[in-house]
């Protein structure tokens, strides 16, 4: 007997209609979020700040629970709380700095990928390595050379696009070809 099908969540997860509706809902919400990238980016930074402060408080509690790691937990608690407070208090500036870090990371990653592609010229898939490197360099250039204005769209757009692709993936998994329910 399949216990997965006997519980409520198992029946919901196995129902392609329910999963399809959830996938379409995720797609719609992703497109809605794509309409407000600056607001979404600032909200993500703000929420991340509060989460870091909560993690800092948890680390502070660890000082009393695990005395052998007291100094490490104290340092971690202070760093988490401080970073979280900065993200919450200076949300706009934090978003600008995070955007710059993402742009620089894309440029560095693209440069490394390009160097690897040159060292592996004769190997299988080298064209894809070059393509990957060029895309990373173009995206990094768009972010860095458009900075700080790129801060208004980058983080929110990344989150929204991820949600859209997640919804599409869920929809395609719910409705595989040839499936008969």
N, C-alpha and C positions, 0 to 999 in steps of 0.2 A: 504494500500500500504506500502510495506517494504522500508523505506528510506535508510536502510543499503545497500540494493542491488542497489540503484539508484546512489550512488556516486562512484567515481573511486576506492577509497580505499576499499569500501565495496565489490565491484566486485572482486578486487584482493584478499582480505582476504577470500572471499568465494570460490575462485577457488582452488581446491585441487592440480592442477598441479603447480600453482605458489607457493603455500605454500610448496609443496614437493621439488621443485627446490631450494627454499630458505633454507629449512631444510638440503638438501644435501650439499649446499654451506657452511652452517654453520658447518656441520660435517667435510668437507674437510679442511676448515680453522682451525678447532680445531685440526685435526691431523697434519697439517702443523705447528701450534704453538707448538704442543707437541714435535716436532723435535728440537725446540730451546728454552727449558725451561729457561735457564740462561738469554738469551736476553729478553725473555718475562717478566721474573720477574723483571729485572732491568728497563725495559721500564715502567712497571706498577708502580714501586716506583717513577720513574722520573715524570711520568704524574701525579701521586698523589701529588707530591710536588708542581707542578705548579697549580693544582686545589686548594690546600690549600692556596697558596699565593693569588690566585684570591679571594677566600673566605675571606681571611684577608683584602684585599682591600675593599671588599663589607662591611665588618664590620667596617672598618675605615670610610667609607662614612656614615654609620649609626650613627656615633658620631654626625654628624651635623644634621641628620634628626630626631633622637630621643634623645633629650638632657637629658631626665630623665633616660636613660640607658647609659649615656656617659662613665662612668668608666668601666662598664661591657663590652661594645663594644670595648673600647680601649684595655682592657686586652685580649679579644678574638682576636682582630685584630693582636696584637703583637704576641700572641701564634701561631695563624694560619700562619702568615708570617714567623716567625722564624722556625717553624716545617717544613713548605714547603721548605724554603731555605736550611735547613739541608738535607732534602730528595733529593733535586736536586743536591746540591754541593757534598754531600757524598753518592751518590747513592749506591755504592757497600757496604759500611759499613751499610747503612740503611737497605739494603736487608738482610744482615747478622743478624742484630738485630731483624728485623721483623720475620725472620725465627725462631730465638730462642724463641721469644714471642709466636709464633704459637705452637712450640713444647712443651713449658711449659704449655700453655693453654690446649693442648691435654692431657698431663699427669695429670693436675689438674682435668680437666673434666672427664677423665677416672676413676680417683680415686674416685671422688664424685659419679659417676654412679655405680661403684663397691660397694661402701658403701650403696647406695640406693637399689641395687639389693640384698645385704645381708639382709637388713631390710625387704624386701618384698619377701622372699623366697617362701612362699606358695601362692602368688598372681598369677593371670593369666598373662602370658607374662614375667615371671621372667627370663626364659632362654634367651629371647631376650635382656633383660636388661644386663645380664652377657655378652652376645655376643657383645653388643654395648660398654660396658666398656672395654672388652679385646681388641677390635679393636682400640679404642681410645688410650689405653695404649701402644699397639704395634706401632701405628703410631707416637705417641709422643716420644716413645723410639727411633724409627728410626731417627726422626728429631733431638732430643737433643743429642743422642750419636753419631750421624753422623755429628754434627755441628762442624765447620762452613761449611764443604763441602756440607752439605744438602742444604745450601743456594743457590747453583748453580742450583738445580732442583725443590725445593719445591714450591715456589710461582708460577713460570711459569707453572709447572705441574698442580697445582690446577686450575689455570685459564683455561688451555687448556682442562682438563678433564671436567670442568664445561661446557665449550662451546660444547664439544662432546655430553654430556648428554642432553644439551639443544637442540641440533640439532636432536638427536634421539627422544626426546619428541615431538618436533615440527613435525617431520615426522610421528610419530605414531598418533598424533592428526589430521594430515591432511588426513591420510588414515585409518580411523577406519574400523573395519571389518563390512561387510554388507552394507556399504554406497554406494548408487547409485546416481551418478550425471548425 
